[in-house]
Each structure stands twice: as C-alpha cells, then as structure tokens.
Amino acid sequence: MTPSQSIVQEAAKSYTAIDAKGRRLSLRRLTALDTLRLFKAAGPVLAQNEPWLSMAGLAFSVLEIDGVPVPSPATEPQIESLIDRLGDEGLAAIADTFKDEHDTPDPKPHLGNSPGTPS
C-alpha cells in the first residue's frame, strides 16, 4: 500500500460512539480540508479561540446521529446548533472515542532505540 493510499484509507475510516443518552454517533477524523472549512465557518475571530474551536471540531466530526445523516455545518450558527444538539453527553462520547484511539500501545517495540528513532 502506498503512503497516499494509507492516508486516504485512514481519512475514510469511521468510528462509532454511544453517548450517555444512548445515541449512536457515527464519526470521522477531520481531514485538512475539513479543518480549513471549519476555520472558514468559524470566522477569523473564533478560529483563534482554542476552546471554542475544540468543541466545534468535535461536532464537525459527526457523520450521523442514530443513523440520520448530519450535514457538515457551514456557518457559526450551524456549528452552535449541532453542539447544542449533541450536548455534554455527545461531546464527551466523541472526545473519549478519539482519546481512546490514541491510547493504544505501539505495536512495534522500540528495540532499545530512543523513541522516534527508526527500528
């Protein structure tokens, strides 16, 4: 598999989270283009507000809620509406899903090398 194919395959990967309300959330990682669109929707001021942007990024990753497609928000009010719809329970489930993915151990041991040194 080429590096480009790996990137495309990873970008197409979807995740599922179940929030405290029992809703099934279908998610995906944001691509560079998604991030650019998020900045555009946020506007120049909110795009520099890290706490706001973090919550918006979580909401922007939602593909479906209980099997119903969720269109990507394109404006600040649409982002806020989706965050309101998800609530604390939905946002927490999304954050936990992506956090858990990064907590998996490295399948290749470092074999005595310093971290970051190719094996």
C-alpha positions as CSV (number, residue, x, y, z in Angstrom):
1,M,0.0,0.0,0.0
2,T,1.4,3.4,-0.9
3,P,1.6,6.3,1.6
4,S,-1.2,8.1,-0.3
5,Q,-3.4,5.1,-0.2
6,S,-2.8,4.8,3.6
7,I,-3.8,8.4,4.1
8,V,-7.0,8.0,2.0
9,Q,-7.9,4.8,3.8
10,E,-7.3,6.4,7.3
11,A,-9.4,9.5,6.3
12,A,-12.3,7.3,5.2
13,K,-12.3,5.3,8.5
14,S,-15.3,5.9,10.6
15,Y,-15.8,5.4,14.3
16,T,-18.9,4.8,16.4
17,A,-19.6,6.2,19.9
18,I,-22.5,5.7,22.2
19,D,-23.2,8.7,24.4
20,A,-24.8,8.7,27.9
21,K,-28.2,9.3,26.3
22,G,-27.8,6.1,24.3
23,R,-27.4,7.8,21.0
24,R,-25.2,6.1,18.4
25,L,-22.9,8.7,16.9
26,S,-21.0,7.9,13.6
27,L,-17.8,9.9,13.5
28,R,-14.7,10.5,11.3
29,R,-11.4,12.2,11.8
30,L,-11.2,15.7,10.3
31,T,-9.1,16.0,7.2
32,A,-7.0,19.1,6.3
33,L,-9.9,20.2,4.1
34,D,-12.4,19.7,6.9
35,T,-10.2,21.8,9.2
36,L,-10.0,24.6,6.6
37,R,-13.8,24.5,6.2
38,L,-14.2,24.6,10.0
39,F,-11.9,27.7,10.2
40,K,-14.0,29.3,7.4
41,A,-17.3,28.6,9.2
42,A,-15.9,29.9,12.5
43,G,-14.7,33.1,11.1
44,P,-11.5,34.9,11.8
45,V,-12.1,35.7,15.5
46,L,-13.5,32.3,16.6
47,A,-10.9,30.4,14.5
48,Q,-8.3,31.8,17.1
49,N,-10.4,30.8,20.1
50,E,-9.0,27.4,21.0
51,P,-11.7,26.2,23.5
52,W,-14.5,27.1,21.0
53,L,-12.6,25.5,18.1
54,S,-12.0,22.3,20.1
55,M,-15.7,21.9,20.7
56,A,-16.6,22.8,17.2
57,G,-14.0,20.3,15.9
58,L,-15.7,17.5,17.9
59,A,-19.1,18.5,16.5
60,F,-17.7,18.8,13.0
61,S,-16.6,15.1,13.1
62,V,-20.2,13.8,13.4
63,L,-21.5,12.0,10.3
64,E,-24.7,10.6,11.7
65,I,-26.8,10.5,14.9
66,D,-28.8,7.3,15.3
67,G,-28.4,6.6,11.6
68,V,-29.6,10.0,10.5
69,P,-27.0,11.9,8.4
70,V,-25.7,15.1,9.8
71,P,-24.5,17.6,7.2
72,S,-21.3,19.4,8.0
73,P,-22.0,22.8,9.4
74,A,-21.0,25.7,7.2
75,T,-21.7,28.7,9.5
76,E,-21.2,29.6,13.1
77,P,-24.9,29.3,14.0
78,Q,-25.0,25.8,12.4
79,I,-22.0,24.8,14.4
80,E,-23.6,26.1,17.6
81,S,-26.8,24.3,16.8
82,L,-25.0,21.0,16.3
83,I,-23.2,21.5,19.6
84,D,-26.5,22.2,21.3
85,R,-28.0,19.1,19.8
86,L,-25.0,16.9,20.9
87,G,-24.9,18.4,24.4
88,D,-22.3,17.5,27.0
89,E,-23.1,13.8,26.6
90,G,-22.4,13.7,22.9
91,L,-19.3,15.8,23.0
92,A,-17.9,13.7,25.8
93,A,-18.5,10.5,23.9
94,I,-16.8,11.9,20.8
95,A,-13.8,13.1,22.8
96,D,-13.5,9.7,24.6
97,T,-13.6,7.9,21.2
98,F,-10.8,9.8,19.7
99,K,-8.8,9.8,23.0
100,D,-9.1,6.0,23.3
101,E,-7.8,5.6,19.8
102,H,-4.5,7.4,20.8
103,D,-4.1,5.4,24.0
104,T,-3.4,2.1,22.2
105,P,0.1,0.9,22.7
106,D,2.7,1.0,19.9
107,P,2.6,-2.5,18.3
108,K,6.4,-2.2,17.4
109,P,8.7,-2.1,20.4
110,H,11.5,0.4,20.2
111,L,14.1,-2.4,20.3
112,G,16.4,-0.4,22.5
113,N,16.3,2.7,20.3
114,S,15.2,6.1,21.5
115,P,11.6,6.9,20.7
116,G,11.4,8.4,17.2
117,T,14.4,6.5,16.0
118,P,13.5,4.1,13.1
119,S,13.8,0.5,14.0
